[in-house]
């Protein structure tokens, strides 16, 4: 059985580097931006296309507020449903992992 950290690395690799409708560099930038907003210390913010910035920030900070209209706006801007899905997953991954890292640091008594 794999160690949990190995499983997380497999997940990250699959989401951020696997084949998809979007460039892996974009997915990594999305993850970094979302992780920064999620509180990952020293997380470099990735440069994102302006039409994605609001969507990524919304997922990182208030995912429950994403609406069908938000997705429709991205589709109208030329993003495919597959691309929107991949970007959304990368954003959720970054925010979630940043929060996990912060929680584990707190348990270890780190600042």
N, C-alpha and C positions, 0 to 999 in steps of 0.2 A: 504494500500500500504506500502511495506517495505521501510525503510530508505535506501539510497544508501550504507551506510556502512554495513548494514545487507546483502545487495545483494552481495557486494564484499566478505564478509565473507562466504556466501553460495558458491560463485564461487571458492574461495580458498579451501574450504572444499571438494567440488566436485572434483576439479582437483588434489589436493594433498593427499586426504585421501580416495577417493572413490575406488571402485573395478577397477581393470585394469590388464593389462599384466605385469606391473612393480610393484615393491614393493613400497608402500607409502613412506617409508624411503628414497628411491632413489629419488622419485619425490620431496620430501621436500628438499633434498640436492641439487638437480638441481635448484629449485626455489631460495634457499638461495645463491647459487653461482651466479646465474644470477642477483639477487637483489643486491648483493655486487658490481658486475660490473656495474649495473645500478645506483649506488650511494646511496644505502640505508645505512645510518650510522649505524655502529655496526653490520651489517649483517654478521653472521658467515658463512664463506665459507664452503660448504659441501665437503666432500671427495667424489670424483667421480671416476669411473673407467676411466683409461687413454684414452680408445677409445671414451669416451663420452665428455671428457673435451673440446676438440677443437670445437665440435658441439655446446655445450652449450655456450661457449664463443662467438662463431660466432653469434648465435642467440641473445645473450645479447647485443652485440656491433654493429653488422652489419648484421642483419637478411636478408637483401636483397641480400646478397652474397651467401646464402646457395644454393647449386646446386644439381641436380640429382646425380652427382658423389659423393657428400658428403653423401647422403642417401644410395647410393649403397655401399660405404665403410663401413657404419654402418651395413648394411645387411650382407656384407661379413664377418664382425667381429662377426656375430651371433645374432644380434638384429633383432627382428621381426618388421614388418611394424607398428603393433599396439604399440610396445614398443617405436619405434622411434617417432611416433606421440605423445604419452603421454609425453615423455621427451621433445619434442619440445614445446608442450603446456605449460609444467611446466616452461621451460626456458623463454618463452615469457611472462608468467604471472609474474614471478619474476622481469624481466626487466621493464615491463610495470607498475607494482605496485610501484616499486622503483622510477620511474620517476614521477608517480602521487604523491607519498608522498613528493618528493622534490618540486614539483610545488605547492602543497598545503602549504608546509612550507614557501615557498617564498611569497605566497599571505598573509600569517599571519605575515610576517616580521621576521620570524625566520632565523637564519643562515643556 
